[in-house]
Each structure stands twice: as C-alpha cells, then as structure tokens.
Amino acid sequence: MENKIYELLLEMKKEIKDEFKTLHKRIDGLENQTLHGFRETKLHIENRNKEKDLMIDFMQDKITDLERKYYELSKKLEN
C-alpha cells in the first residue's frame, strides 16, 4: 500500500514538473512575442517620424521657393 502511494506521489510530482515546464515555455513565448511587438511598434514610430521630418523639409523648401518667387515678382513689379 505504501509503495502504491509513493508511486502515485512520484507520478504526481512528475506531472506537476511537466506542467510547470509547459507553463514556463508558454510564458517565455509570450514574452518573446511582446518584445517583438514592442520592437515593431518602435520601428513603426521611428519610420513615421522620419516621414514627418521629410515632409517638413519638403514643405520648408516649397515655402522658400514661394518666398523667392514672390520677391522676384515684387522686384519686377517695382520696375
């Protein structure tokens, strides 16, 4: 009888250990997915910021061109 109880306890211990390992692997997998998601989000934000910076530069160039043309036209009108 004692041997049967001991065998059952060993079997339960093994099952608990296996379940713990499985749970630990799932947690590791979720951590990796979360970190990957954070990295992708960070890259997406960085790319959006670069696009915004390029758009600002483009618009500033356009404004400079318009100011130059306005100045040239005003000079022509003065003459």
N, CA, C and O atoms as a Maestro MAE file, in Angstrom:
{
 s_m_m2io_version
 :::
 2.0.0
}

f_m_ct {
 s_m_title
 :::
 protein
 m_atom[316] {
  # First column is atom index #
  i_m_mmod_type
  r_m_x_coord
  r_m_y_coord
  r_m_z_coord
  i_m_residue_number
  s_m_chain_name
  s_m_pdb_residue_name
  s_m_pdb_atom_name
  i_m_atomic_number
  :::
  1 25 0.830 -1.199 0.000 1 A "MET " " N  " 7
  2 3 0.000 0.000 0.000 1 A "MET " " CA " 6
  3 2 0.879 1.271 0.000 1 A "MET " " C  " 6
  4 15 0.629 2.222 -0.740 1 A "MET " " O  " 8
  5 25 1.912 1.247 0.854 2 A "GLU " " N  " 7
  6 3 2.804 2.413 0.919 2 A "GLU " " CA " 6
  7 2 3.524 2.616 -0.405 2 A "GLU " " C  " 6
  8 15 3.730 3.750 -0.837 2 A "GLU " " O  " 8
  9 25 3.905 1.519 -1.047 3 A "ASN " " N  " 7
  10 3 4.568 1.636 -2.341 3 A "ASN " " CA " 6
  11 2 3.644 2.259 -3.372 3 A "ASN " " C  " 6
  12 15 4.086 3.071 -4.185 3 A "ASN " " O  " 8
  13 25 2.382 1.898 -3.354 4 A "LYS " " N  " 7
  14 3 1.404 2.434 -4.308 4 A "LYS " " CA " 6
  15 2 1.246 3.946 -4.089 4 A "LYS " " C  " 6
  16 15 1.207 4.716 -5.048 4 A "LYS " " O  " 8
  17 25 1.157 4.356 -2.832 5 A "ILE " " N  " 7
  18 3 1.032 5.787 -2.512 5 A "ILE " " CA " 6
  19 2 2.296 6.527 -2.962 5 A "ILE " " C  " 6
  20 15 2.217 7.605 -3.552 5 A "ILE " " O  " 8
  21 25 3.441 5.945 -2.681 6 A "TYR " " N  " 7
  22 3 4.709 6.550 -3.077 6 A "TYR " " CA " 6
  23 2 4.794 6.685 -4.599 6 A "TYR " " C  " 6
  24 15 5.239 7.719 -5.099 6 A "TYR " " O  " 8
  25 25 4.374 5.655 -5.343 7 A "GLU " " N  " 7
  26 3 4.372 5.695 -6.807 7 A "GLU " " CA " 6
  27 2 3.421 6.771 -7.323 7 A "GLU " " C  " 6
  28 15 3.739 7.492 -8.270 7 A "GLU " " O  " 8
  29 25 2.256 6.870 -6.693 8 A "LEU " " N  " 7
  30 3 1.295 7.909 -7.094 8 A "LEU " " CA " 6
  31 2 1.866 9.309 -6.838 8 A "LEU " " C  " 6
  32 15 1.710 10.213 -7.659 8 A "LEU " " O  " 8
  33 25 2.524 9.470 -5.699 9 A "LEU " " N  " 7
  34 3 3.130 10.774 -5.393 9 A "LEU " " CA " 6
  35 2 4.237 11.121 -6.387 9 A "LEU " " C  " 6
  36 15 4.342 12.265 -6.830 9 A "LEU " " O  " 8
  37 25 5.054 10.142 -6.733 10 A "LEU " " N  " 7
  38 3 6.107 10.383 -7.724 10 A "LEU " " CA " 6
  39 2 5.507 10.747 -9.081 10 A "LEU " " C  " 6
  40 15 6.007 11.631 -9.777 10 A "LEU " " O  " 8
  41 25 4.434 10.055 -9.444 11 A "GLU " " N  " 7
  42 3 3.767 10.347 -10.718 11 A "GLU " " CA " 6
  43 2 3.173 11.756 -10.706 11 A "GLU " " C  " 6
  44 15 3.266 12.485 -11.693 11 A "GLU " " O  " 8
  45 25 2.566 12.130 -9.586 12 A "MET " " N  " 7
  46 3 2.001 13.478 -9.463 12 A "MET " " CA " 6
  47 2 3.109 14.526 -9.535 12 A "MET " " C  " 6
  48 15 2.956 15.563 -10.180 12 A "MET " " O  " 8
  49 25 4.225 14.242 -8.866 13 A "LYS " " N  " 7
  50 3 5.358 15.168 -8.894 13 A "LYS " " CA " 6
  51 2 5.856 15.360 -10.321 13 A "LYS " " C  " 6
  52 15 6.149 16.482 -10.733 13 A "LYS " " O  " 8
  53 25 5.952 14.279 -11.066 14 A "LYS " " N  " 7
  54 3 6.402 14.356 -12.458 14 A "LYS " " CA " 6
  55 2 5.418 15.157 -13.301 14 A "LYS " " C  " 6
  56 15 5.823 15.989 -14.113 14 A "LYS " " O  " 8
  57 25 4.122 14.905 -13.108 15 A "GLU " " N  " 7
  58 3 3.105 15.640 -13.861 15 A "GLU " " CA " 6
  59 2 3.159 17.131 -13.549 15 A "GLU " " C  " 6
  60 15 3.041 17.966 -14.446 15 A "GLU " " O  " 8
  61 25 3.337 17.458 -12.276 16 A "ILE " " N  " 7
  62 3 3.415 18.873 -11.878 16 A "ILE " " CA " 6
  63 2 4.649 19.514 -12.498 16 A "ILE " " C  " 6
  64 15 4.589 20.642 -12.986 16 A "ILE " " O  " 8
  65 25 5.773 18.791 -12.478 17 A "LYS " " N  " 7
  66 3 7.004 19.300 -13.089 17 A "LYS " " CA " 6
  67 2 6.805 19.552 -14.579 17 A "LYS " " C  " 6
  68 15 7.216 20.592 -15.092 17 A "LYS " " O  " 8
  69 25 6.175 18.604 -15.277 18 A "ASP " " N  " 7
  70 3 5.920 18.749 -16.715 18 A "ASP " " CA " 6
  71 2 4.996 19.933 -16.993 18 A "ASP " " C  " 6
  72 15 5.222 20.705 -17.925 18 A "ASP " " O  " 8
  73 25 3.952 20.065 -16.170 19 A "GLU " " N  " 7
  74 3 3.032 21.194 -16.350 19 A "GLU " " CA " 6
  75 2 3.749 22.522 -16.116 19 A "GLU " " C  " 6
  76 15 3.505 23.501 -16.821 19 A "GLU " " O  " 8
  77 25 4.635 22.546 -15.122 20 A "PHE " " N  " 7
  78 3 5.402 23.759 -14.854 20 A "PHE " " CA " 6
  79 2 6.302 24.114 -16.033 20 A "PHE " " C  " 6
  80 15 6.395 25.277 -16.426 20 A "PHE " " O  " 8
  81 25 6.969 23.092 -16.599 21 A "LYS " " N  " 7
  82 3 7.834 23.331 -17.760 21 A "LYS " " CA " 6
  83 2 7.027 23.879 -18.933 21 A "LYS " " C  " 6
  84 15 7.458 24.811 -19.612 21 A "LYS " " O  " 8
  85 25 5.845 23.289 -19.168 22 A "THR " " N  " 7
  86 3 4.982 23.749 -20.259 22 A "THR " " CA " 6
  87 2 4.555 25.192 -20.027 22 A "THR " " C  " 6
  88 15 4.598 26.017 -20.940 22 A "THR " " O  " 8
  89 25 4.145 25.486 -18.808 23 A "LEU " " N  " 7
  90 3 3.725 26.845 -18.475 23 A "LEU " " CA " 6
  91 2 4.890 27.823 -18.646 23 A "LEU " " C  " 6
  92 15 4.713 28.923 -19.171 23 A "LEU " " O  " 8
  93 25 6.062 27.420 -18.207 24 A "HIS " " N  " 7
  94 3 7.251 28.269 -18.329 24 A "HIS " " CA " 6
  95 2 7.561 28.552 -19.803 24 A "HIS " " C  " 6
  96 15 7.902 29.680 -20.160 24 A "HIS " " O  " 8
  97 25 7.442 27.531 -20.655 25 A "LYS " " N  " 7
  98 3 7.674 27.723 -22.092 25 A "LYS " " CA " 6
  99 2 6.654 28.687 -22.682 25 A "LYS " " C  " 6
  100 15 6.998 29.525 -23.515 25 A "LYS " " O  " 8
  101 25 5.404 28.570 -22.254 26 A "ARG " " N  " 7
  102 3 4.365 29.488 -22.758 26 A "ARG " " CA " 6
  103 2 4.649 30.917 -22.341 26 A "ARG " " C  " 6
  104 15 4.490 31.850 -23.129 26 A "ARG " " O  " 8
  105 25 5.069 31.083 -21.096 27 A "ILE " " N  " 7
  106 3 5.394 32.436 -20.616 27 A "ILE " " CA " 6
  107 2 6.560 33.010 -21.415 27 A "ILE " " C  " 6
  108 15 6.524 34.173 -21.818 27 A "ILE " " O  " 8
  109 25 7.591 32.201 -21.645 28 A "ASP " " N  " 7
  110 3 8.728 32.659 -22.455 28 A "ASP " " CA " 6
  111 2 8.270 33.055 -23.857 28 A "ASP " " C  " 6
  112 15 8.707 34.070 -24.401 28 A "ASP " " O  " 8
  113 25 7.382 32.238 -24.436 29 A "GLY " " N  " 7
  114 3 6.864 32.549 -25.769 29 A "GLY " " CA " 6
  115 2 6.104 33.860 -25.790 29 A "GLY " " C  " 6
  116 15 6.251 34.653 -26.720 29 A "GLY " " O  " 8
  117 25 5.292 34.092 -24.767 30 A "LEU " " N  " 7
  118 3 4.543 35.352 -24.693 30 A "LEU " " CA " 6
  119 2 5.474 36.544 -24.505 30 A "LEU " " C  " 6
  120 15 5.252 37.607 -25.084 30 A "LEU " " O  " 8
  121 25 6.520 36.365 -23.692 31 A "GLU " " N  " 7
  122 3 7.493 37.445 -23.522 31 A "GLU " " CA " 6
  123 2 8.165 37.785 -24.844 31 A "GLU " " C  " 6
  124 15 8.334 38.958 -25.178 31 A "GLU " " O  " 8
  125 25 8.547 36.757 -25.596 32 A "ASN " " N  " 7
  126 3 9.202 36.990 -26.891 32 A "ASN " " CA " 6
  127 2 8.259 37.690 -27.857 32 A "ASN " " C  " 6
  128 15 8.669 38.603 -28.574 32 A "ASN " " O  " 8
  129 25 6.985 37.265 -27.880 33 A "GLN " " N  " 7
  130 3 6.018 37.919 -28.764 33 A "GLN " " CA " 6
  131 2 5.840 39.382 -28.376 33 A "GLN " " C  " 6
  132 15 5.767 40.258 -29.237 33 A "GLN " " O  " 8
  133 25 5.770 39.636 -27.073 34 A "THR " " N  " 7
  134 3 5.586 41.011 -26.593 34 A "THR " " CA " 6
  135 2 6.790 41.875 -26.963 34 A "THR " " C  " 6
  136 15 6.629 42.994 -27.449 34 A "THR " " O  " 8
  137 25 7.998 41.351 -26.731 35 A "LEU " " N  " 7
  138 3 9.195 42.119 -27.086 35 A "LEU " " CA " 6
  139 2 9.252 42.388 -28.585 35 A "LEU " " C  " 6
  140 15 9.600 43.487 -29.016 35 A "LEU " " O  " 8
  141 25 8.907 41.378 -29.370 36 A "HIS " " N  " 7
  142 3 8.891 41.553 -30.827 36 A "HIS " " CA " 6
  143 2 7.877 42.631 -31.217 36 A "HIS " " C  " 6
  144 15 8.148 43.478 -32.069 36 A "HIS " " O  " 8
  145 25 6.712 42.583 -30.582 37 A "GLY " " N  " 7
  146 3 5.687 43.592 -30.857 37 A "GLY " " CA " 6
  147 2 6.150 44.990 -30.499 37 A "GLY " " C  " 6
  148 15 5.899 45.941 -31.239 37 A "GLY " " O  " 8
  149 25 6.826 45.119 -29.366 38 A "PHE " " N  " 7
  150 3 7.353 46.427 -28.958 38 A "PHE " " CA " 6
  151 2 8.385 46.927 -29.959 38 A "PHE " " C  " 6
  152 15 8.393 48.104 -30.319 38 A "PHE " " O  " 8
  153 25 9.263 46.017 -30.409 39 A "ARG " " N  " 7
  154 3 10.282 46.425 -31.387 39 A "ARG " " CA " 6
  155 2 9.634 46.895 -32.681 39 A "ARG " " C  " 6
  156 15 10.028 47.913 -33.249 39 A "ARG " " O  " 8
  157 25 8.632 46.142 -33.144 40 A "GLU " " N  " 7
  158 3 7.953 46.535 -34.383 40 A "GLU " " CA " 6
  159 2 7.260 47.877 -34.222 40 A "GLU " " C  " 6
  160 15 7.312 48.716 -35.122 40 A "GLU " " O  " 8
  161 25 6.616 48.086 -33.088 41 A "THR " " N  " 7
  162 3 5.935 49.359 -32.839 41 A "THR " " CA " 6
  163 2 6.935 50.501 -32.803 41 A "THR " " C  " 6
  164 15 6.688 51.570 -33.360 41 A "THR " " O  " 8
  165 25 8.076 50.270 -32.140 42 A "LYS " " N  " 7
  166 3 9.118 51.302 -32.066 42 A "LYS " " CA " 6
  167 2 9.630 51.648 -33.466 42 A "LYS " " C  " 6
  168 15 9.788 52.823 -33.799 42 A "LYS " " O  " 8
  169 25 9.889 50.629 -34.279 43 A "LEU " " N  " 7
  170 3 10.363 50.883 -35.646 43 A "LEU " " CA " 6
  171 2 9.314 51.634 -36.460 43 A "LEU " " C  " 6
  172 15 9.640 52.526 -37.242 43 A "LEU " " O  " 8
  173 25 8.056 51.262 -36.264 44 A "HIS " " N  " 7
  174 3 6.974 51.935 -36.990 44 A "HIS " " CA " 6
  175 2 6.923 53.417 -36.609 44 A "HIS " " C  " 6
  176 15 6.775 54.283 -37.470 44 A "HIS " " O  " 8
  177 25 7.045 53.692 -35.324 45 A "ILE " " N  " 7
  178 3 7.027 55.088 -34.857 45 A "ILE " " CA " 6
  179 2 8.234 55.845 -35.406 45 A "ILE " " C  " 6
  180 15 8.106 56.987 -35.850 45 A "ILE " " O  " 8
  181 25 9.407 55.208 -35.376 46 A "GLU " " N  " 7
  182 3 10.609 55.862 -35.909 46 A "GLU " " CA " 6
  183 2 10.445 56.166 -37.395 46 A "GLU " " C  " 6
  184 15 10.825 57.244 -37.852 46 A "GLU " " O  " 8
  185 25 9.883 55.226 -38.152 47 A "ASN " " N  " 7
  186 3 9.662 55.454 -39.579 47 A "ASN " " CA " 6
  187 2 8.673 56.584 -39.814 47 A "ASN " " C  " 6
  188 15 8.863 57.408 -40.709 47 A "ASN " " O  " 8
  189 25 7.609 56.623 -39.003 48 A "ARG " " N  " 7
  190 3 6.635 57.710 -39.134 48 A "ARG " " CA " 6
  191 2 7.297 59.057 -38.841 48 A "ARG " " C  " 6
  192 15 7.027 60.049 -39.517 48 A "ARG " " O  " 8
  193 25 8.156 59.083 -37.838 49 A "ASN " " N  " 7
  194 3 8.842 60.332 -37.509 49 A "ASN " " CA " 6
  195 2 9.764 60.762 -38.639 49 A "ASN " " C  " 6
  196 15 9.852 61.951 -38.945 49 A "ASN " " O  " 8
  197 25 10.456 59.805 -39.265 50 A "LYS " " N  " 7
  198 3 11.309 60.132 -40.409 50 A "LYS " " CA " 6
  199 2 10.481 60.690 -41.554 50 A "LYS " " C  " 6
  200 15 10.870 61.664 -42.199 50 A "LYS " " O  " 8
  201 25 9.319 60.057 -41.805 51 A "GLU " " N  " 7
  202 3 8.439 60.542 -42.875 51 A "GLU " " CA " 6
  203 2 7.976 61.962 -42.580 51 A "GLU " " C  " 6
  204 15 7.933 62.808 -43.472 51 A "GLU " " O  " 8
  205 25 7.630 62.215 -41.323 52 A "LYS " " N  " 7
  206 3 7.194 63.570 -40.949 52 A "LYS " " CA " 6
  207 2 8.320 64.570 -41.150 52 A "LYS " " C  " 6
  208 15 8.097 65.666 -41.663 52 A "LYS " " O  " 8
  209 25 9.536 64.195 -40.745 53 A "ASP " " N  " 7
  210 3 10.683 65.089 -40.925 53 A "ASP " " CA " 6
  211 2 10.922 65.390 -42.402 53 A "ASP " " C  " 6
  212 15 11.200 66.531 -42.771 53 A "ASP " " O  " 8
  213 25 10.814 64.363 -43.245 54 A "LEU " " N  " 7
  214 3 10.981 64.569 -44.689 54 A "LEU " " CA " 6
  215 2 9.897 65.494 -45.235 54 A "LEU " " C  " 6
  216 15 10.170 66.358 -46.068 54 A "LEU " " O  " 8
  217 25 8.669 65.306 -44.759 55 A "MET " " N  " 7
  218 3 7.564 66.154 -45.222 55 A "MET " " CA " 6
  219 2 7.778 67.595 -44.778 55 A "MET " " C  " 6
  220 15 7.510 68.526 -45.539 55 A "MET " " O  " 8
  221 25 8.254 67.784 -43.565 56 A "ILE " " N  " 7
  222 3 8.530 69.141 -43.070 56 A "ILE " " CA " 6
  223 2 9.630 69.782 -43.915 56 A "ILE " " C  " 6
  224 15 9.506 70.942 -44.310 56 A "ILE " " O  " 8
  225 25 10.694 69.048 -44.194 57 A "ASP " " N  " 7
  226 3 11.770 69.577 -45.045 57 A "ASP " " CA " 6
  227 2 11.247 69.958 -46.423 57 A "ASP " " C  " 6
  228 15 11.582 71.017 -46.955 57 A "ASP " " O  " 8
  229 25 10.418 69.082 -46.997 58 A "PHE " " N  " 7
  230 3 9.841 69.349 -48.318 58 A "PHE " " CA " 6
  231 2 8.999 70.626 -48.290 58 A "PHE " " C  " 6
  232 15 9.112 71.471 -49.178 58 A "PHE " " O  " 8
  233 25 8.156 70.759 -47.266 59 A "MET " " N  " 7
  234 3 7.288 71.939 -47.173 59 A "MET " " CA " 6
  235 2 8.120 73.207 -46.940 59 A "MET " " C  " 6
  236 15 7.798 74.268 -47.474 59 A "MET " " O  " 8
  237 25 9.173 73.096 -46.154 60 A "GLN " " N  " 7
  238 3 10.034 74.269 -45.934 60 A "GLN " " CA " 6
  239 2 10.717 74.688 -47.232 60 A "GLN " " C  " 6
  240 15 10.858 75.882 -47.496 60 A "GLN " " O  " 8
  241 25 11.142 73.725 -48.042 61 A "ASP " " N  " 7
  242 3 11.731 74.042 -49.340 61 A "ASP " " CA " 6
  243 2 10.717 74.730 -50.236 61 A "ASP " " C  " 6
  244 15 11.044 75.695 -50.928 61 A "ASP " " O  " 8
  245 25 9.472 74.227 -50.223 62 A "LYS " " N  " 7
  246 3 8.418 74.845 -51.037 62 A "LYS " " CA " 6
  247 2 8.155 76.280 -50.596 62 A "LYS " " C  " 6
  248 15 7.984 77.172 -51.427 62 A "LYS " " O  " 8
  249 25 8.125 76.493 -49.293 63 A "ILE " " N  " 7
  250 3 7.890 77.846 -48.778 63 A "ILE " " CA " 6
  251 2 9.037 78.767 -49.194 63 A "ILE " " C  " 6
  252 15 8.804 79.907 -49.597 63 A "ILE " " O  " 8
  253 25 10.250 78.286 -49.098 64 A "THR " " N  " 7
  254 3 11.414 79.083 -49.510 64 A "THR " " CA " 6
  255 2 11.324 79.432 -50.999 64 A "THR " " C  " 6
  256 15 11.600 80.565 -51.395 64 A "THR " " O  " 8
  257 25 10.938 78.454 -51.814 65 A "ASP " " N  " 7
  258 3 10.771 78.713 -53.251 65 A "ASP " " CA " 6
  259 2 9.694 79.759 -53.498 65 A "ASP " " C  " 6
  260 15 9.879 80.663 -54.313 65 A "ASP " " O  " 8
  261 25 8.583 79.641 -52.805 66 A "LEU " " N  " 7
  262 3 7.495 80.618 -52.978 66 A "LEU " " CA " 6
  263 2 7.918 82.012 -52.524 66 A "LEU " " C  " 6
  264 15 7.580 83.008 -53.164 66 A "LEU " " O  " 8
  265 25 8.646 82.079 -51.436 67 A "GLU " " N  " 7
  266 3 9.141 83.388 -50.964 67 A "GLU " " CA " 6
  267 2 10.078 84.009 -51.984 67 A "GLU " " C  " 6
  268 15 10.012 85.209 -52.250 67 A "GLU " " O  " 8
  269 25 10.967 83.174 -52.565 68 A "ARG " " N  " 7
  270 3 11.908 83.666 -53.567 68 A "ARG " " CA " 6
  271 2 11.145 84.174 -54.795 68 A "ARG " " C  " 6
  272 15 11.454 85.245 -55.318 68 A "ARG " " O  " 8
  273 25 10.145 83.405 -55.257 69 A "LYS " " N  " 7
  274 3 9.351 83.820 -56.417 69 A "LYS " " CA " 6
  275 2 8.578 85.099 -56.126 69 A "LYS " " C  " 6
  276 15 8.478 85.980 -56.980 69 A "LYS " " O  " 8
  277 25 8.037 85.197 -54.929 70 A "TYR " " N  " 7
  278 3 7.313 86.402 -54.548 70 A "TYR " " CA " 6
  279 2 8.249 87.610 -54.573 70 A "TYR " " C  " 6
  280 15 7.885 88.678 -55.065 70 A "TYR " " O  " 8
  281 25 9.454 87.431 -54.038 71 A "TYR " " N  " 7
  282 3 10.439 88.512 -54.023 71 A "TYR " " CA " 6
  283 2 10.783 88.922 -55.450 71 A "TYR " " C  " 6
  284 15 10.835 90.114 -55.753 71 A "TYR " " O  " 8
  285 25 11.022 87.941 -56.338 72 A "GLU " " N  " 7
  286 3 11.363 88.234 -57.726 72 A "GLU " " CA " 6
  287 2 10.222 88.967 -58.432 72 A "GLU " " C  " 6
  288 15 10.454 89.925 -59.169 72 A "GLU " " O  " 8
  289 25 9.004 88.517 -58.204 73 A "LEU " " N  " 7
  290 3 7.853 89.174 -58.829 73 A "LEU " " CA " 6
  291 2 7.677 90.598 -58.312 73 A "LEU " " C  " 6
  292 15 7.383 91.516 -59.078 73 A "LEU " " O  " 8
  293 25 7.859 90.771 -57.010 74 A "SER " " N  " 7
  294 3 7.725 92.121 -56.464 74 A "SER " " CA " 6
  295 2 8.777 93.069 -57.017 74 A "SER " " C  " 6
  296 15 8.502 94.252 -57.215 74 A "SER " " O  " 8
  297 25 9.978 92.562 -57.267 75 A "LYS " " N  " 7
  298 3 11.040 93.367 -57.855 75 A "LYS " " CA " 6
  299 2 10.683 93.742 -59.294 75 A "LYS " " C  " 6
  300 15 10.906 94.875 -59.722 75 A "LYS " " O  " 8
  301 25 10.123 92.773 -60.040 76 A "LYS " " N  " 7
  302 3 9.728 93.043 -61.422 76 A "LYS " " CA " 6
  303 2 8.623 94.087 -61.465 76 A "LYS " " C  " 6
  304 15 8.604 94.951 -62.341 76 A "LYS " " O  " 8
  305 25 7.718 94.000 -60.524 77 A "LEU " " N  " 7
  306 3 6.596 94.962 -60.498 77 A "LEU " " CA " 6
  307 2 7.076 96.369 -60.143 77 A "LEU " " C  " 6
  308 15 6.485 97.354 -60.585 77 A "LEU " " O  " 8
  309 25 8.117 96.466 -59.369 78 A "GLU " " N  " 7
  310 3 8.661 97.768 -58.999 78 A "GLU " " CA " 6
  311 2 9.282 98.467 -60.200 78 A "GLU " " C  " 6
  312 15 9.266 99.693 -60.303 78 A "GLU " " O  " 8
  313 25 9.831 97.663 -61.107 79 A "ASN " " N  " 7
  314 3 10.498 98.258 -62.272 79 A "ASN " " CA " 6
  315 2 9.485 98.631 -63.282 79 A "ASN " " C  " 6
  316 15 9.833 99.149 -64.343 79 A "ASN " " O  " 8
  :::
 }
 m_bond[315] {
  # First column is bond index #
  i_m_from
  i_m_to
  i_m_order
  :::
  1 1 2 1
  2 2 3 1
  3 3 4 2
  4 3 5 1
  5 5 6 1
  6 6 7 1
  7 7 8 2
  8 7 9 1
  9 9 10 1
  10 10 11 1
  11 11 12 2
  12 11 13 1
  13 13 14 1
  14 14 15 1
  15 15 16 2
  16 15 17 1
  17 17 18 1
  18 18 19 1
  19 19 20 2
  20 19 21 1
  21 21 22 1
  22 22 23 1
  23 23 24 2
  24 23 25 1
  25 25 26 1
  26 26 27 1
  27 27 28 2
  28 27 29 1
  29 29 30 1
  30 30 31 1
  31 31 32 2
  32 31 33 1
  33 33 34 1
  34 34 35 1
  35 35 36 2
  36 35 37 1
  37 37 38 1
  38 38 39 1
  39 39 40 2
  40 39 41 1
  41 41 42 1
  42 42 43 1
  43 43 44 2
  44 43 45 1
  45 45 46 1
  46 46 47 1
  47 47 48 2
  48 47 49 1
  49 49 50 1
  50 50 51 1
  51 51 52 2
  52 51 53 1
  53 53 54 1
  54 54 55 1
  55 55 56 2
  56 55 57 1
  57 57 58 1
  58 58 59 1
  59 59 60 2
  60 59 61 1
  61 61 62 1
  62 62 63 1
  63 63 64 2
  64 63 65 1
  65 65 66 1
  66 66 67 1
  67 67 68 2
  68 67 69 1
  69 69 70 1
  70 70 71 1
  71 71 72 2
  72 71 73 1
  73 73 74 1
  74 74 75 1
  75 75 76 2
  76 75 77 1
  77 77 78 1
  78 78 79 1
  79 79 80 2
  80 79 81 1
  81 81 82 1
  82 82 83 1
  83 83 84 2
  84 83 85 1
  85 85 86 1
  86 86 87 1
  87 87 88 2
  88 87 89 1
  89 89 90 1
  90 90 91 1
  91 91 92 2
  92 91 93 1
  93 93 94 1
  94 94 95 1
  95 95 96 2
  96 95 97 1
  97 97 98 1
  98 98 99 1
  99 99 100 2
  100 99 101 1
  101 101 102 1
  102 102 103 1
  103 103 104 2
  104 103 105 1
  105 105 106 1
  106 106 107 1
  107 107 108 2
  108 107 109 1
  109 109 110 1
  110 110 111 1
  111 111 112 2
  112 111 113 1
  113 113 114 1
  114 114 115 1
  115 115 116 2
  116 115 117 1
  117 117 118 1
  118 118 119 1
  119 119 120 2
  120 119 121 1
  121 121 122 1
  122 122 123 1
  123 123 124 2
  124 123 125 1
  125 125 126 1
  126 126 127 1
  127 127 128 2
  128 127 129 1
  129 129 130 1
  130 130 131 1
  131 131 132 2
  132 131 133 1
  133 133 134 1
  134 134 135 1
  135 135 136 2
  136 135 137 1
  137 137 138 1
  138 138 139 1
  139 139 140 2
  140 139 141 1
  141 141 142 1
  142 142 143 1
  143 143 144 2
  144 143 145 1
  145 145 146 1
  146 146 147 1
  147 147 148 2
  148 147 149 1
  149 149 150 1
  150 150 151 1
  151 151 152 2
  152 151 153 1
  153 153 154 1
  154 154 155 1
  155 155 156 2
  156 155 157 1
  157 157 158 1
  158 158 159 1
  159 159 160 2
  160 159 161 1
  161 161 162 1
  162 162 163 1
  163 163 164 2
  164 163 165 1
  165 165 166 1
  166 166 167 1
  167 167 168 2
  168 167 169 1
  169 169 170 1
  170 170 171 1
  171 171 172 2
  172 171 173 1
  173 173 174 1
  174 174 175 1
  175 175 176 2
  176 175 177 1
  177 177 178 1
  178 178 179 1
  179 179 180 2
  180 179 181 1
  181 181 182 1
  182 182 183 1
  183 183 184 2
  184 183 185 1
  185 185 186 1
  186 186 187 1
  187 187 188 2
  188 187 189 1
  189 189 190 1
  190 190 191 1
  191 191 192 2
  192 191 193 1
  193 193 194 1
  194 194 195 1
  195 195 196 2
  196 195 197 1
  197 197 198 1
  198 198 199 1
  199 199 200 2
  200 199 201 1
  201 201 202 1
  202 202 203 1
  203 203 204 2
  204 203 205 1
  205 205 206 1
  206 206 207 1
  207 207 208 2
  208 207 209 1
  209 209 210 1
  210 210 211 1
  211 211 212 2
  212 211 213 1
  213 213 214 1
  214 214 215 1
  215 215 216 2
  216 215 217 1
  217 217 218 1
  218 218 219 1
  219 219 220 2
  220 219 221 1
  221 221 222 1
  222 222 223 1
  223 223 224 2
  224 223 225 1
  225 225 226 1
  226 226 227 1
  227 227 228 2
  228 227 229 1
  229 229 230 1
  230 230 231 1
  231 231 232 2
  232 231 233 1
  233 233 234 1
  234 234 235 1
  235 235 236 2
  236 235 237 1
  237 237 238 1
  238 238 239 1
  239 239 240 2
  240 239 241 1
  241 241 242 1
  242 242 243 1
  243 243 244 2
  244 243 245 1
  245 245 246 1
  246 246 247 1
  247 247 248 2
  248 247 249 1
  249 249 250 1
  250 250 251 1
  251 251 252 2
  252 251 253 1
  253 253 254 1
  254 254 255 1
  255 255 256 2
  256 255 257 1
  257 257 258 1
  258 258 259 1
  259 259 260 2
  260 259 261 1
  261 261 262 1
  262 262 263 1
  263 263 264 2
  264 263 265 1
  265 265 266 1
  266 266 267 1
  267 267 268 2
  268 267 269 1
  269 269 270 1
  270 270 271 1
  271 271 272 2
  272 271 273 1
  273 273 274 1
  274 274 275 1
  275 275 276 2
  276 275 277 1
  277 277 278 1
  278 278 279 1
  279 279 280 2
  280 279 281 1
  281 281 282 1
  282 282 283 1
  283 283 284 2
  284 283 285 1
  285 285 286 1
  286 286 287 1
  287 287 288 2
  288 287 289 1
  289 289 290 1
  290 290 291 1
  291 291 292 2
  292 291 293 1
  293 293 294 1
  294 294 295 1
  295 295 296 2
  296 295 297 1
  297 297 298 1
  298 298 299 1
  299 299 300 2
  300 299 301 1
  301 301 302 1
  302 302 303 1
  303 303 304 2
  304 303 305 1
  305 305 306 1
  306 306 307 1
  307 307 308 2
  308 307 309 1
  309 309 310 1
  310 310 311 1
  311 311 312 2
  312 311 313 1
  313 313 314 1
  314 314 315 1
  315 315 316 2
  :::
 }
}
